[in-house]
Amino acid sequence: DGWGKRGYNWEYTVSMQHQLRDRVSVSGGYFRRWFGNQTFTDDLRYDKSSYDGPFCITAPQDVNLPGGGGYQVCNLYDLKLGLQNLTPNSLVRLSSDFGGETNIYQGIDFNVTSRFQNGAFLQAGIGAVSRTFNNCNLQNAGYDPIITTVPLVTLQTEVYADGSRGCAREYPYRPDMKLLGSYPLAYGVQLSATYQFNHGVQTGGAGPSVLGTWAIPAASFVNPATIGSTLGRALNPANATKTVELIREGLNYGDQNLNQLDLKLSKRFNLSRYRVRVDADLYNAFNSNWPYTLNANFSTAATSAWPRPTNVLTGRMFKLGGQFDF
């Protein structure tokens, strides 16, 4: 990562293709990218001595939280009383001034392609990507690591019960499989199909995962026992809420997987010098209700929408279409 920390972007790519037999080939590849030259906003009003902490809160009991909730989330900070009205004074700096950040994106893919003498075609492929982020060095950069009014990056520094940290985010490899092919039927009719499998949801920033962002009201800190707070005082009056990520990013992709099958029938007609094609499409034949994204805003209220789907795959749909060439 050293080159990336000094401001360079690097990418390595390796790919190969090999013919197994007539009309059958395999291919595969790997890529790895390092991103550098990151910047952040250094809030010169404050340093680490400007904050009380670290302190902990206790996650509420909820069946959708890891282990059902009830665990501690620690390494939280709050601005000391009386320091909330200082005149803003910020400076954009390179992350490398504080040890740099790690931002790595890598992936693999494997494909098999086969063409048959009757005109049929089949291709199968599996791909997977992973991401690694680590900006823990910026905790010493001189601005509030939890709540700040002018950050270019939002840094989460939570430490969870298993010892993992919110500033070191790992998104493991996630499989994505696709099958596509076509087959000629009688009377010049062509059957085509596409199938896709994807693991988990898409919720997230740079990487997908199930999130639980809890905006704890300042009133909850008046009676710290209600949230298991070890801060020892009320929240700084400048903050109406304290935002805490209850689930480490990349920990869980959820149990909703995409299983999507699309089918098409096509027939061509030649009318003198004109050509006509008629298509019949069946989209999402399995009528999958896979959620792209889930509500990430955790709440203990009875009206909470966490973690309900906010966008789902369009239901089964049949379409007729055509094309006229002249």
VENUR-V204037 format. One record per residue. N is the residue number from 1. RES is the residue in one small letter. SS is DSSP state (helix for helix, strand for strand, loop for the rest). PSI is psi in radians with two decimals (none if undefined). Layout:
BEGIN
n=N res=RES ss=SS psi=PSI
n=N res=RES ss=SS psi=PSI
END
This chain:
BEGIN
n=1 res=d ss=loop psi=-0.17
n=2 res=g ss=helix psi=-0.71
n=3 res=w ss=helix psi=-0.74
n=4 res=g ss=helix psi=-0.65
n=5 res=k ss=helix psi=-0.47
n=6 res=r ss=loop psi=0.12
n=7 res=g ss=loop psi=0.19
n=8 res=y ss=loop psi=2.67
n=9 res=n ss=loop psi=2.29
n=10 res=w ss=strand psi=2.58
n=11 res=e ss=strand psi=2.35
n=12 res=y ss=strand psi=2.34
n=13 res=t ss=strand psi=2.29
n=14 res=v ss=strand psi=2.29
n=15 res=s ss=strand psi=2.64
n=16 res=m ss=strand psi=2.65
n=17 res=q ss=strand psi=2.44
n=18 res=h ss=strand psi=2.37
n=19 res=q ss=strand psi=2.11
n=20 res=l ss=strand psi=-0.70
n=21 res=r ss=strand psi=-3.11
n=22 res=d ss=loop psi=2.21
n=23 res=r ss=loop psi=0.14
n=24 res=v ss=strand psi=2.23
n=25 res=s ss=strand psi=2.73
n=26 res=v ss=strand psi=2.66
n=27 res=s ss=strand psi=2.71
n=28 res=g ss=strand psi=2.82
n=29 res=g ss=strand psi=2.85
n=30 res=y ss=strand psi=2.43
n=31 res=f ss=strand psi=2.67
n=32 res=r ss=strand psi=2.21
n=33 res=r ss=strand psi=2.35
n=34 res=w ss=strand psi=2.32
n=35 res=f ss=loop psi=2.36
n=36 res=g ss=loop psi=-2.93
n=37 res=n ss=loop psi=0.56
n=38 res=q ss=loop psi=2.62
n=39 res=t ss=strand psi=2.85
n=40 res=f ss=strand psi=2.93
n=41 res=t ss=strand psi=2.07
n=42 res=d ss=strand psi=1.98
n=43 res=d ss=strand psi=1.78
n=44 res=l ss=loop psi=-0.09
n=45 res=r ss=loop psi=-0.46
n=46 res=y ss=loop psi=2.73
n=47 res=d ss=loop psi=-2.99
n=48 res=k ss=helix psi=-0.45
n=49 res=s ss=helix psi=-0.12
n=50 res=s ss=helix psi=-0.03
n=51 res=y ss=strand psi=2.57
n=52 res=d ss=strand psi=2.33
n=53 res=g ss=strand psi=-3.09
n=54 res=p ss=strand psi=2.65
n=55 res=f ss=strand psi=3.02
n=56 res=c ss=strand psi=2.78
n=57 res=i ss=strand psi=2.85
n=58 res=t ss=strand psi=2.19
n=59 res=a ss=loop psi=2.44
n=60 res=p ss=loop psi=2.83
n=61 res=q ss=strand psi=2.16
n=62 res=d ss=loop psi=2.29
n=63 res=v ss=loop psi=-0.37
n=64 res=n ss=loop psi=-0.10
n=65 res=l ss=loop psi=2.73
n=66 res=p ss=helix psi=2.22
n=67 res=g ss=helix psi=0.22
n=68 res=g ss=helix psi=0.16
n=69 res=g ss=strand psi=-2.93
n=70 res=g ss=loop psi=0.11
n=71 res=y ss=loop psi=2.87
n=72 res=q ss=strand psi=2.45
n=73 res=v ss=strand psi=2.11
n=74 res=c ss=strand psi=-3.01
n=75 res=n ss=strand psi=0.64
n=76 res=l ss=strand psi=2.66
n=77 res=y ss=strand psi=2.72
n=78 res=d ss=strand psi=2.42
n=79 res=l ss=strand psi=2.37
n=80 res=k ss=loop psi=2.62
n=81 res=l ss=loop psi=2.42
n=82 res=g ss=loop psi=-0.10
n=83 res=l ss=loop psi=0.19
n=84 res=q ss=loop psi=-0.18
n=85 res=n ss=loop psi=0.38
n=86 res=l ss=loop psi=2.63
n=87 res=t ss=loop psi=2.27
n=88 res=p ss=loop psi=2.43
n=89 res=n ss=loop psi=1.78
n=90 res=s ss=strand psi=2.75
n=91 res=l ss=strand psi=2.23
n=92 res=v ss=strand psi=2.20
n=93 res=r ss=strand psi=2.84
n=94 res=l ss=strand psi=2.44
n=95 res=s ss=helix psi=-0.48
n=96 res=s ss=helix psi=-0.32
n=97 res=d ss=helix psi=-0.34
n=98 res=f ss=helix psi=0.54
n=99 res=g ss=loop psi=-0.15
n=100 res=g ss=loop psi=3.01
n=101 res=e ss=loop psi=2.74
n=102 res=t ss=strand psi=2.22
n=103 res=n ss=strand psi=1.77
n=104 res=i ss=strand psi=2.34
n=105 res=y ss=strand psi=2.15
n=106 res=q ss=strand psi=2.71
n=107 res=g ss=strand psi=2.84
n=108 res=i ss=strand psi=2.70
n=109 res=d ss=strand psi=2.65
n=110 res=f ss=strand psi=2.31
n=111 res=n ss=strand psi=2.52
n=112 res=v ss=strand psi=2.26
n=113 res=t ss=strand psi=2.32
n=114 res=s ss=strand psi=2.31
n=115 res=r ss=strand psi=2.31
n=116 res=f ss=loop psi=2.77
n=117 res=q ss=loop psi=-0.48
n=118 res=n ss=loop psi=0.09
n=119 res=g ss=loop psi=-0.04
n=120 res=a ss=loop psi=2.73
n=121 res=f ss=strand psi=2.42
n=122 res=l ss=strand psi=2.33
n=123 res=q ss=strand psi=2.33
n=124 res=a ss=strand psi=2.43
n=125 res=g ss=strand psi=2.59
n=126 res=i ss=strand psi=2.28
n=127 res=g ss=strand psi=2.70
n=128 res=a ss=strand psi=2.44
n=129 res=v ss=strand psi=2.72
n=130 res=s ss=strand psi=2.75
n=131 res=r ss=strand psi=2.58
n=132 res=t ss=strand psi=2.19
n=133 res=f ss=strand psi=2.37
n=134 res=n ss=strand psi=1.87
n=135 res=n ss=loop psi=0.60
n=136 res=c ss=helix psi=-0.47
n=137 res=n ss=helix psi=-0.44
n=138 res=l ss=helix psi=-0.09
n=139 res=q ss=helix psi=-0.41
n=140 res=n ss=helix psi=0.28
n=141 res=a ss=loop psi=-0.03
n=142 res=g ss=loop psi=0.20
n=143 res=y ss=loop psi=2.83
n=144 res=d ss=loop psi=2.05
n=145 res=p ss=loop psi=-0.11
n=146 res=i ss=loop psi=-0.90
n=147 res=i ss=loop psi=2.16
n=148 res=t ss=loop psi=2.64
n=149 res=t ss=loop psi=-0.30
n=150 res=v ss=loop psi=0.82
n=151 res=p ss=loop psi=2.54
n=152 res=l ss=loop psi=-0.43
n=153 res=v ss=loop psi=2.54
n=154 res=t ss=loop psi=1.99
n=155 res=l ss=loop psi=2.14
n=156 res=q ss=loop psi=2.23
n=157 res=t ss=loop psi=0.22
n=158 res=e ss=loop psi=2.52
n=159 res=v ss=strand psi=2.23
n=160 res=y ss=loop psi=3.02
n=161 res=a ss=loop psi=-0.48
n=162 res=d ss=loop psi=0.08
n=163 res=g ss=loop psi=-0.13
n=164 res=s ss=loop psi=2.75
n=165 res=r ss=strand psi=2.51
n=166 res=g ss=loop psi=-0.37
n=167 res=c ss=loop psi=-0.08
n=168 res=a ss=strand psi=1.59
n=169 res=r ss=strand psi=2.26
n=170 res=e ss=strand psi=2.15
n=171 res=y ss=strand psi=1.82
n=172 res=p ss=strand psi=2.94
n=173 res=y ss=strand psi=2.37
n=174 res=r ss=strand psi=2.12
n=175 res=p ss=strand psi=2.52
n=176 res=d ss=strand psi=1.93
n=177 res=m ss=strand psi=2.43
n=178 res=k ss=strand psi=2.44
n=179 res=l ss=strand psi=2.35
n=180 res=l ss=strand psi=2.60
n=181 res=g ss=strand psi=3.03
n=182 res=s ss=strand psi=2.69
n=183 res=y ss=strand psi=2.27
n=184 res=p ss=strand psi=2.25
n=185 res=l ss=loop psi=-3.07
n=186 res=a ss=helix psi=2.73
n=187 res=y ss=helix psi=0.49
n=188 res=g ss=helix psi=0.29
n=189 res=v ss=strand psi=2.36
n=190 res=q ss=strand psi=2.20
n=191 res=l ss=strand psi=2.22
n=192 res=s ss=strand psi=2.61
n=193 res=a ss=strand psi=2.58
n=194 res=t ss=strand psi=2.28
n=195 res=y ss=strand psi=2.42
n=196 res=q ss=strand psi=2.33
n=197 res=f ss=strand psi=2.31
n=198 res=n ss=strand psi=2.35
n=199 res=h ss=loop psi=2.13
n=200 res=g ss=loop psi=-3.08
n=201 res=v ss=loop psi=3.04
n=202 res=q ss=loop psi=-0.05
n=203 res=t ss=loop psi=2.38
n=204 res=g ss=strand psi=3.05
n=205 res=g ss=loop psi=-1.65
n=206 res=a ss=loop psi=-0.33
n=207 res=g ss=loop psi=2.59
n=208 res=p ss=strand psi=2.50
n=209 res=s ss=loop psi=2.87
n=210 res=v ss=loop psi=2.27
n=211 res=l ss=loop psi=2.72
n=212 res=g ss=loop psi=1.49
n=213 res=t ss=strand psi=1.97
n=214 res=w ss=strand psi=2.00
n=215 res=a ss=strand psi=1.66
n=216 res=i ss=strand psi=2.12
n=217 res=p ss=strand psi=2.56
n=218 res=a ss=helix psi=-0.53
n=219 res=a ss=helix psi=-0.46
n=220 res=s ss=helix psi=-0.41
n=221 res=f ss=helix psi=-0.20
n=222 res=v ss=loop psi=-0.67
n=223 res=n ss=loop psi=1.48
n=224 res=p ss=helix psi=-0.44
n=225 res=a ss=helix psi=-0.44
n=226 res=t ss=helix psi=-0.45
n=227 res=i ss=loop psi=0.16
n=228 res=g ss=loop psi=0.53
n=229 res=s ss=loop psi=2.38
n=230 res=t ss=loop psi=0.27
n=231 res=l ss=loop psi=-0.63
n=232 res=g ss=loop psi=0.11
n=233 res=r ss=loop psi=3.06
n=234 res=a ss=loop psi=2.83
n=235 res=l ss=loop psi=2.61
n=236 res=n ss=loop psi=2.30
n=237 res=p ss=loop psi=-0.26
n=238 res=a ss=loop psi=-0.27
n=239 res=n ss=loop psi=2.06
n=240 res=a ss=loop psi=-0.45
n=241 res=t ss=strand psi=2.85
n=242 res=k ss=strand psi=2.03
n=243 res=t ss=strand psi=2.18
n=244 res=v ss=strand psi=2.33
n=245 res=e ss=strand psi=1.95
n=246 res=l ss=loop psi=-0.35
n=247 res=i ss=loop psi=2.21
n=248 res=r ss=loop psi=2.32
n=249 res=e ss=loop psi=2.42
n=250 res=g ss=loop psi=-0.06
n=251 res=l ss=loop psi=-0.68
n=252 res=n ss=loop psi=2.20
n=253 res=y ss=loop psi=-0.03
n=254 res=g ss=loop psi=3.01
n=255 res=d ss=loop psi=0.26
n=256 res=q ss=loop psi=1.99
n=257 res=n ss=loop psi=2.52
n=258 res=l ss=strand psi=2.19
n=259 res=n ss=strand psi=1.66
n=260 res=q ss=strand psi=2.22
n=261 res=l ss=strand psi=2.18
n=262 res=d ss=strand psi=2.36
n=263 res=l ss=strand psi=2.59
n=264 res=k ss=strand psi=2.37
n=265 res=l ss=strand psi=2.28
n=266 res=s ss=strand psi=2.52
n=267 res=k ss=strand psi=2.26
n=268 res=r ss=strand psi=2.49
n=269 res=f ss=strand psi=2.43
n=270 res=n ss=strand psi=2.09
n=271 res=l ss=strand psi=1.63
n=272 res=s ss=loop psi=-2.08
n=273 res=r ss=loop psi=0.16
n=274 res=y ss=strand psi=2.66
n=275 res=r ss=strand psi=2.38
n=276 res=v ss=strand psi=2.37
n=277 res=r ss=strand psi=2.29
n=278 res=v ss=strand psi=2.29
n=279 res=d ss=strand psi=2.47
n=280 res=a ss=strand psi=2.05
n=281 res=d ss=strand psi=2.36
n=282 res=l ss=strand psi=1.89
n=283 res=y ss=strand psi=2.36
n=284 res=n ss=loop psi=1.08
n=285 res=a ss=loop psi=-0.54
n=286 res=f ss=loop psi=-0.09
n=287 res=n ss=loop psi=0.76
n=288 res=s ss=loop psi=2.44
n=289 res=n ss=loop psi=0.63
n=290 res=w ss=loop psi=2.27
n=291 res=p ss=strand psi=2.20
n=292 res=y ss=strand psi=-0.84
n=293 res=t ss=strand psi=2.69
n=294 res=l ss=strand psi=2.65
n=295 res=n ss=loop psi=2.17
n=296 res=a ss=loop psi=-0.04
n=297 res=n ss=strand psi=1.79
n=298 res=f ss=strand psi=2.52
n=299 res=s ss=loop psi=2.60
n=300 res=t ss=loop psi=-0.01
n=301 res=a ss=loop psi=2.66
n=302 res=a ss=loop psi=-0.40
n=303 res=t ss=loop psi=0.20
n=304 res=s ss=loop psi=2.39
n=305 res=a ss=loop psi=0.14
n=306 res=w ss=loop psi=2.41
n=307 res=p ss=loop psi=1.11
n=308 res=r ss=loop psi=2.63
n=309 res=p ss=strand psi=2.46
n=310 res=t ss=strand psi=-0.20
n=311 res=n ss=strand psi=2.17
n=312 res=v ss=strand psi=2.83
n=313 res=l ss=loop psi=2.40
n=314 res=t ss=loop psi=2.40
n=315 res=g ss=loop psi=3.04
n=316 res=r ss=loop psi=2.37
n=317 res=m ss=strand psi=2.38
n=318 res=f ss=strand psi=2.36
n=319 res=k ss=strand psi=2.52
n=320 res=l ss=strand psi=2.36
n=321 res=g ss=strand psi=-3.14
n=322 res=g ss=strand psi=3.03
n=323 res=q ss=strand psi=2.36
n=324 res=f ss=strand psi=2.08
n=325 res=d ss=strand psi=2.34
n=326 res=f ss=loop psi=none
END
